[in-house]
Amino acid sequence: MRISLDGLRDKNLMQLKKLNMALFPVRYNDKYYADALSSGEFTKLGYYSDICVGAVACRLEKKDGGAIRVYIMTLGVLAPYRGLGIGTKLLNHVMDLSDKQNISEIYLHVQTNNDDAISFYKKFGFEITETIENYYTNISPPDCYVVSKLVTQPAAKK
């Protein structure tokens, strides 16, 4: 069993598009793919024995005051390949990279009935910090949780 990650480029962008169509009830627009490409190392395709079976796609956002935070737009693994550590490897990559770049916050939106995703993120120290009603259009339930994690704690003041 070999799990590997690869960066997103123009030439493999179709892999991400195909994965998203299979994984998510939402259709993503060109801005999503432009953000994924421009996030650099924060967006990765996940391979199991050289087959593309998962991906994490992020967007880097500037907060008020200039700090950068990472928004996980999507993270998913095809059903037959779940439980093999691919999602864990993708999420750990984003958390490690955030830590190395001194980015203190990672967050995402999760549909309120997606218990598998909620428990997955909680295993990594993410917490539900907000509920947004009617976040999604055309899918039910339309509500989502904001799930976030503080990665690096600021140094304690002396």
Beta strands, then each sheet from edge to edge (+ up, - down):
strand 1: 3-7
strand 2: 44-48
strand 3: 51-62
strand 4: 68-77
strand 5: 105-111
strand 6: 127-132
strand 7: 144-150
sheet 1: 1+ 2- 3+ 4- 5- 7+ 6-
end
